[in-house]
Amino acid sequence: QVQLVESGGGLVEPGGSLRLSCAASGIIFTIYTMGWYRQAPGKQRELVAAVTRVDTTTYADSVKGRFTISRDNAERTVYLQMTSLKPEDTAVYYCNMKDSLGRIYWGQGTQVTVSA
């Protein structure tokens, strides 16, 4: 059974930092792409950042320079370091992974709230 377990969300003041983690289990094939998406109330889910197996990264324009994605292939874990957080970063953050057969897996989501 495939599971993506996320952790690290919470409440933080504007300008603060959080680090999200997502660990995969039960995925047999090579994980090609790992990423983070987010969905704010009333909005569509959007890509925040993604990293390929060879460490090519992609970021949404809104988080460039503030967020950093990284991965540990051996541990099948992806991280999202978030700094200089803004209220508009408030959303449920979802971990996403794609394996070598093209199958896509999602985590259950973790809430990030940026508020004074």
N, C-alpha and C positions, 0 to 999 in steps of 0.2 A: 504494500500500500504506500503510495506516494504521499509524503507530507512535506510542506514548507512551513516552518515554524518561525514566526517573526517575533522580535522583541525590541524594546528600546523606546517605544513611543511614550508620550506623556504630555504634561503641561509645562510650558516654558515661557518665560517673559520675552518680549521682543528684544532682539539682539543676542539672545542666548543660543545654546548649541544642544544638539541631541545626536546620538548615534544609533541608527537602526541596524539590526542584524537579521539575517534570514538563513536558516540552516535547512538543507534538503536531506531527506532520507527516502529510501525506496526507489530512487531513480537509477535504473540499471545502466542506461546508455550515457554517453558523454554529454555533458551539459554545455551547449554552445554559448548561449546568451543568458545572462542574468541581468535583471533590471528591477527598477522600482517605478510604480505608477502611483498616482494619487487621485482621489475623488473628493471634492468638496461638495457640501450640500447644494443640490440643485444644478450641479455641473456634471459634465461628462468626465469619465476617467481619462487621465492624460499621462503621457510618459514623463517621468521626472529625469531618469538617467538609466543608462544601460551600459554593460561592459561585455565584450566578447571574450572568447577563450584566450585570445592573444592580446588582451588588455586594450583593445580599441574601445574608447568611451564616447558616449553621446550624452548630451545634456539639453534639457529644455532651456530656452533663452532666459527664462525667469529665474533659474537657479545657477546659471554659470557664474563661477567665481565664488560661490557660497557653499555649494554642495560638492562632495567628492564621493564617487562610487569606487569600490574596490572588491576584489574577490579572492577567495582562497580555494583553489581547485581541489586540493587534497581534502579539505574539510567540507567541500561543497557548500560553502557559505558566501553570501554576498553582504556587503556593508554599505551603508549610506551615512557619511558624516555630514551633518547639516550645521552650518554656522550662520551667524548674522540672521537669525530667523525673523520672519516678518509675520504679521497677522494673516496675510494672504497665503501663507504656507499651511495654514490650518486645513487639515483634510485627513481622511483615512488613507494610509499608505499601504500599498499592496506589493508584495514581492512577486516576481514573475521569472520563470525559467523556461528555456526551450532546449529540448534535447536533440540529439543527432538525427532522430527520426521525424523531427518537426513537431513533436508533441509539446504542448504548452501547459504549464502548471502554475497555479496561483496559490498564494498564501491567504490566510483568513483576514488579513488586514490589521493594522495597528493605528490607533488614533494619535494624531499629533495636533496639539492645540497650542497656538501662540497667542498669549493674551497677558495684559498687565493685571 
